[in-house]
Amino acid sequence: MFSVPVGILDSNIAELRAIVKAIDLSASNCHLHHQHLIIESDSVNAIRWMNNPLSRHWKHHNLFSYVNRLKAYFVSITFSHIFRESNCMADGLAKQGVRRSSEFVAWL
C-alpha cells in the first residue's frame, strides 16, 4: 500500500504510473521474486494497456519497457480490473494523492 503525489496528470496515466510503481516495489522485495503477482486497478484503460500491447500509446513506451524488464523477477503477472467500490482503501489513497497535488498547486 502506498500513495505518492504525481502532480497534475490524466487519471489513466496516474493509474498506469501506480501500476508501474507497484511492480517496481514488488520487484525490490526479494521475497516476492519467482512468485505470481496480481495487480488490480479500477482503470479499465490501464488494465487494457497492460494486457494488450497493441493498445498501448507510444508516448508511454518507456513505462511499458520498464514493466517488461521487471517481469523477469516474477513467474507471471496478472493484471485485472476491479471496480472502485470494491477497493475503498485504494480509492482513499488516490483521493489523498489528489488532495496533496492540489495543495501543492495552491502553494505555487
Z-matrix of the N, CA and C atoms (Angstrom, degrees):
N
C 1 1.437
C 2 1.530 1 107.32
N 3 1.327 2 115.60 1 130.78
C 4 1.458 3 120.24 2 179.02
C 5 1.516 4 109.64 3 -156.10
N 6 1.309 5 114.64 4 160.14
C 7 1.458 6 121.36 5 175.48
C 8 1.523 7 107.11 6 -149.27
N 9 1.317 8 115.87 7 129.68
C 10 1.463 9 121.00 8 178.33
C 11 1.522 10 108.87 9 -137.84
N 12 1.323 11 117.59 10 146.22
C 13 1.464 12 118.58 11 175.32
C 14 1.528 13 109.56 12 -72.06
N 15 1.317 14 116.83 13 138.09
C 16 1.462 15 120.52 14 -178.77
C 17 1.522 16 111.93 15 -118.85
N 18 1.312 17 116.83 16 3.89
C 19 1.458 18 119.26 17 -178.47
C 20 1.515 19 110.19 18 80.44
N 21 1.297 20 114.93 19 -161.66
C 22 1.464 21 120.53 20 -178.22
C 23 1.516 22 108.07 21 -90.23
N 24 1.334 23 115.65 22 111.87
C 25 1.460 24 122.58 23 -177.65
C 26 1.514 25 110.03 24 -138.38
N 27 1.311 26 115.01 25 156.99
C 28 1.458 27 121.22 26 167.62
C 29 1.528 28 107.21 27 -61.49
N 30 1.320 29 117.91 28 140.27
C 31 1.468 30 121.04 29 -176.53
C 32 1.531 31 112.21 30 -59.71
N 33 1.319 32 117.62 31 -34.78
C 34 1.471 33 120.12 32 178.69
C 35 1.529 34 111.15 33 -65.22
N 36 1.321 35 116.71 34 -39.32
C 37 1.463 36 120.63 35 179.80
C 38 1.523 37 109.63 36 -70.90
N 39 1.325 38 117.17 37 -38.34
C 40 1.463 39 120.16 38 176.62
C 41 1.535 40 109.90 39 -60.77
N 42 1.322 41 116.84 40 -42.64
C 43 1.473 42 120.54 41 177.92
C 44 1.527 43 110.79 42 -64.68
N 45 1.316 44 116.91 43 -42.46
C 46 1.465 45 120.76 44 178.58
C 47 1.527 46 110.12 45 -60.58
N 48 1.312 47 116.93 46 -44.71
C 49 1.461 48 120.13 47 179.63
C 50 1.522 49 111.43 48 -65.54
N 51 1.325 50 117.30 49 -34.47
C 52 1.467 51 120.62 50 176.74
C 53 1.531 52 110.65 51 -65.59
N 54 1.324 53 116.77 52 -39.79
C 55 1.470 54 120.97 53 177.37
C 56 1.524 55 109.78 54 -62.76
N 57 1.314 56 116.43 55 -46.15
C 58 1.469 57 120.46 56 -179.93
C 59 1.530 58 109.94 57 -61.81
N 60 1.329 59 117.05 58 -42.18
C 61 1.466 60 121.04 59 179.60
C 62 1.529 61 110.42 60 -64.16
N 63 1.324 62 117.64 61 -40.54
C 64 1.470 63 121.17 62 179.13
C 65 1.529 64 110.69 63 -62.28
N 66 1.316 65 116.50 64 -42.29
C 67 1.469 66 120.30 65 178.51
C 68 1.523 67 110.09 66 -66.81
N 69 1.328 68 116.76 67 -41.54
C 70 1.457 69 121.62 68 178.77
C 71 1.528 70 110.91 69 -61.20
N 72 1.328 71 117.45 70 -46.64
C 73 1.465 72 121.06 71 178.38
C 74 1.526 73 111.14 72 -63.08
N 75 1.316 74 117.17 73 -39.75
C 76 1.464 75 121.01 74 178.76
C 77 1.520 76 111.12 75 -65.66
N 78 1.326 77 116.54 76 -40.42
C 79 1.464 78 120.64 77 179.94
C 80 1.524 79 111.16 78 -67.08
N 81 1.325 80 117.37 79 -27.47
C 82 1.465 81 120.18 80 -179.70
C 83 1.531 82 112.24 81 -77.53
N 84 1.328 83 117.32 82 -10.17
C 85 1.468 84 122.13 83 178.40
C 86 1.524 85 108.90 84 -98.24
N 87 1.316 86 117.24 85 106.19
C 88 1.477 87 120.53 86 -175.02
C 89 1.527 88 112.47 87 -62.16
N 90 1.332 89 118.72 88 -21.31
C 91 1.468 90 121.13 89 177.90
C 92 1.530 91 112.02 90 -70.45
N 93 1.323 92 116.42 91 -17.40
C 94 1.465 93 120.26 92 179.52
C 95 1.528 94 112.59 93 -96.21
N 96 1.321 95 116.37 94 -7.59
C 97 1.467 96 119.30 95 179.09
C 98 1.522 97 109.57 96 -62.38
N 99 1.314 98 115.92 97 144.74
C 100 1.474 99 123.72 98 179.13
C 101 1.525 100 111.85 99 63.28
N 102 1.319 101 116.38 100 29.03
C 103 1.460 102 122.60 101 176.22
C 104 1.526 103 108.68 102 -114.67
N 105 1.321 104 114.79 103 168.80
C 106 1.463 105 120.71 104 173.82
C 107 1.524 106 107.13 105 -91.20
N 108 1.316 107 117.75 106 124.88
C 109 1.462 108 123.44 107 -178.17
C 110 1.525 109 109.10 108 -105.15
N 111 1.320 110 116.26 109 133.48
C 112 1.467 111 121.91 110 176.98
C 113 1.524 112 107.98 111 -115.82
N 114 1.327 113 115.94 112 121.46
C 115 1.465 114 122.60 113 178.54
C 116 1.521 115 107.53 114 -111.42
N 117 1.329 116 116.34 115 124.67
C 118 1.462 117 121.90 116 177.74
C 119 1.518 118 109.08 117 -115.44
N 120 1.321 119 115.72 118 140.76
C 121 1.464 120 121.22 119 178.30
C 122 1.524 121 108.89 120 -146.51
N 123 1.325 122 115.67 121 150.19
C 124 1.462 123 119.03 122 176.17
C 125 1.523 124 111.84 123 -88.44
N 126 1.325 125 116.87 124 4.35
C 127 1.462 126 121.27 125 178.73
C 128 1.527 127 110.17 126 -93.60
N 129 1.308 128 115.75 127 107.61
C 130 1.470 129 120.50 128 178.49
C 131 1.526 130 110.18 129 -59.05
N 132 1.324 131 116.56 130 -41.36
C 133 1.469 132 119.84 131 -178.57
C 134 1.520 133 112.13 132 -64.83
N 135 1.328 134 117.76 133 -46.81
C 136 1.462 135 120.41 134 -178.91
C 137 1.526 136 110.93 135 -62.30
N 138 1.315 137 117.11 136 -40.59
C 139 1.474 138 120.12 137 178.52
C 140 1.523 139 110.34 138 -67.28
N 141 1.319 140 117.37 139 -40.14
C 142 1.474 141 120.33 140 177.35
C 143 1.517 142 110.34 141 -61.47
N 144 1.334 143 117.04 142 -43.11
C 145 1.463 144 120.62 143 179.33
C 146 1.525 145 111.06 144 -61.85
N 147 1.331 146 116.61 145 -40.50
C 148 1.464 147 119.50 146 -178.41
C 149 1.525 148 111.31 147 -69.83
N 150 1.324 149 117.07 148 -35.62
C 151 1.464 150 121.05 149 -177.22
C 152 1.518 151 114.04 150 -86.09
N 153 1.326 152 117.64 151 -22.53
C 154 1.453 153 120.96 152 -175.42
C 155 1.525 154 110.44 153 -129.38
N 156 1.324 155 117.73 154 93.70
C 157 1.471 156 120.56 155 -177.40
C 158 1.525 157 114.19 156 -55.59
N 159 1.324 158 118.62 157 -27.57
C 160 1.463 159 120.82 158 -179.89
C 161 1.524 160 112.89 159 -71.35
N 162 1.336 161 117.14 160 -16.91
C 163 1.466 162 120.58 161 -179.69
C 164 1.532 163 112.58 162 -90.78
N 165 1.314 164 117.26 163 -4.54
C 166 1.469 165 121.92 164 -175.27
C 167 1.521 166 112.22 165 -74.82
N 168 1.317 167 115.09 166 140.28
C 169 1.464 168 121.02 167 177.19
C 170 1.525 169 109.07 168 -81.99
N 171 1.294 170 116.88 169 136.79
C 172 1.464 171 122.14 170 -176.06
C 173 1.525 172 112.77 171 -60.79
N 174 1.349 173 117.80 172 -27.40
C 175 1.466 174 120.79 173 -177.94
C 176 1.527 175 112.63 174 -60.75
N 177 1.321 176 116.37 175 -23.37
C 178 1.465 177 120.88 176 -176.22
C 179 1.519 178 111.92 177 -108.51
N 180 1.321 179 114.74 178 22.79
C 181 1.468 180 120.88 179 -178.95
C 182 1.529 181 111.81 180 -55.01
N 183 1.330 182 117.32 181 -38.99
C 184 1.470 183 120.15 182 -178.11
C 185 1.531 184 111.77 183 -63.65
N 186 1.328 185 118.13 184 -37.55
C 187 1.463 186 120.98 185 177.68
C 188 1.530 187 111.03 186 -66.68
N 189 1.330 188 116.20 187 -44.02
C 190 1.463 189 119.76 188 -179.80
C 191 1.525 190 111.41 189 -67.71
N 192 1.315 191 117.50 190 -36.89
C 193 1.464 192 120.90 191 176.90
C 194 1.527 193 110.40 192 -64.12
N 195 1.322 194 116.09 193 -40.44
C 196 1.464 195 120.26 194 178.64
C 197 1.529 196 110.23 195 -62.97
N 198 1.330 197 117.01 196 -43.93
C 199 1.467 198 120.77 197 177.50
C 200 1.528 199 110.40 198 -60.29
N 201 1.313 200 117.19 199 -42.23
C 202 1.471 201 120.05 200 179.34
C 203 1.526 202 111.39 201 -60.86
N 204 1.321 203 117.25 202 -37.20
C 205 1.473 204 119.93 203 176.70
C 206 1.525 205 111.06 204 -68.49
N 207 1.332 206 116.93 205 -39.49
C 208 1.461 207 120.98 206 -178.94
C 209 1.530 208 112.36 207 -69.72
N 210 1.325 209 117.37 208 -25.99
C 211 1.469 210 120.90 209 -179.60
C 212 1.526 211 112.31 210 -57.88
N 213 1.315 212 117.16 211 -24.22
C 214 1.465 213 121.20 212 -178.77
C 215 1.532 214 111.94 213 -62.98
N 216 1.323 215 118.12 214 -21.25
C 217 1.460 216 121.44 215 -179.28
C 218 1.531 217 112.85 216 -77.47
N 219 1.307 218 117.44 217 -14.66
C 220 1.464 219 121.10 218 -171.80
C 221 1.525 220 111.55 219 -120.95
N 222 1.325 221 114.93 220 155.58
C 223 1.463 222 119.73 221 173.21
C 224 1.524 223 108.44 222 -63.04
N 225 1.332 224 115.39 223 -45.98
C 226 1.464 225 121.15 224 177.14
C 227 1.527 226 108.64 225 -162.45
N 228 1.316 227 114.01 226 162.75
C 229 1.472 228 120.66 227 174.22
C 230 1.519 229 107.09 228 -129.42
N 231 1.316 230 115.31 229 127.76
C 232 1.456 231 121.95 230 176.66
C 233 1.520 232 108.15 231 -107.69
N 234 1.319 233 116.11 232 130.47
C 235 1.459 234 122.36 233 177.25
C 236 1.522 235 107.79 234 -110.30
N 237 1.334 236 116.44 235 123.34
C 238 1.460 237 118.54 236 -179.12
C 239 1.527 238 111.03 237 -136.47
N 240 1.325 239 113.90 238 150.18
C 241 1.454 240 121.25 239 178.98
C 242 1.522 241 109.23 240 -84.15
N 243 1.316 242 115.00 241 138.02
C 244 1.463 243 121.31 242 175.17
C 245 1.529 244 106.49 243 -133.80
N 246 1.320 245 116.78 244 138.17
C 247 1.459 246 119.67 245 -179.44
C 248 1.530 247 110.15 246 -69.71
N 249 1.307 248 115.72 247 143.61
C 250 1.465 249 122.41 248 -177.74
C 251 1.525 250 111.12 249 -53.15
N 252 1.317 251 116.49 250 -39.71
C 253 1.462 252 120.84 251 -178.41
C 254 1.531 253 112.12 252 -65.05
N 255 1.319 254 116.91 253 -20.18
C 256 1.465 255 121.12 254 -178.59
C 257 1.520 256 112.36 255 -83.19
N 258 1.313 257 117.30 256 -10.77
C 259 1.451 258 119.55 257 -177.85
C 260 1.528 259 109.85 258 -138.10
N 261 1.315 260 115.08 259 79.78
C 262 1.472 261 121.31 260 -177.35
C 263 1.524 262 111.76 261 -63.15
N 264 1.340 263 117.68 262 -33.78
C 265 1.463 264 120.87 263 -179.24
C 266 1.532 265 110.58 264 -63.46
N 267 1.325 266 117.08 265 -47.58
C 268 1.467 267 120.59 266 -179.90
C 269 1.528 268 110.62 267 -64.42
N 270 1.320 269 116.30 268 -40.12
C 271 1.465 270 119.82 269 179.42
C 272 1.530 271 110.12 270 -63.78
N 273 1.314 272 117.17 271 -41.25
C 274 1.459 273 121.32 272 178.36
C 275 1.519 274 112.20 273 -63.88
N 276 1.337 275 117.07 274 -41.15
C 277 1.461 276 120.67 275 178.28
C 278 1.529 277 111.07 276 -65.71
N 279 1.335 278 116.59 277 -38.53
C 280 1.466 279 120.27 278 178.56
C 281 1.529 280 110.16 279 -64.26
N 282 1.315 281 116.66 280 -43.59
C 283 1.471 282 119.86 281 178.80
C 284 1.524 283 111.10 282 -64.63
N 285 1.328 284 116.29 283 -36.65
C 286 1.463 285 120.41 284 177.24
C 287 1.530 286 110.18 285 -62.30
N 288 1.323 287 116.83 286 -41.77
C 289 1.460 288 121.41 287 178.06
C 290 1.514 289 111.87 288 -63.36
N 291 1.325 290 117.35 289 -38.72
C 292 1.469 291 121.33 290 178.33
C 293 1.521 292 109.89 291 -65.29
N 294 1.326 293 116.31 292 -42.76
C 295 1.474 294 119.29 293 178.80
C 296 1.529 295 110.50 294 -62.17
N 297 1.332 296 117.53 295 -42.35
C 298 1.463 297 119.71 296 179.44
C 299 1.523 298 110.30 297 -63.77
N 300 1.340 299 117.16 298 -38.46
C 301 1.456 300 120.50 299 179.36
C 302 1.523 301 110.37 300 -64.88
N 303 1.340 302 116.78 301 -42.19
C 304 1.458 303 119.00 302 -178.09
C 305 1.529 304 110.32 303 -71.67
N 306 1.346 305 118.55 304 -31.26
C 307 1.449 306 120.82 305 175.33
C 308 1.523 307 109.79 306 -65.49
N 309 1.338 308 116.73 307 -39.48
C 310 1.460 309 121.86 308 178.34
C 311 1.525 310 110.08 309 -60.49
N 312 1.334 311 116.92 310 -45.13
C 313 1.455 312 121.35 311 -179.67
C 314 1.516 313 110.19 312 -63.83
N 315 1.346 314 117.77 313 -37.46
C 316 1.467 315 121.52 314 -179.68
C 317 1.524 316 111.37 315 -63.58
N 318 1.330 317 117.04 316 -30.95
C 319 1.468 318 120.95 317 -179.98
C 320 1.516 319 112.62 318 -77.01
N 321 1.313 320 118.79 319 -19.91
C 322 1.466 321 121.63 320 -179.89
C 323 1.460 322 110.40 321 -71.29
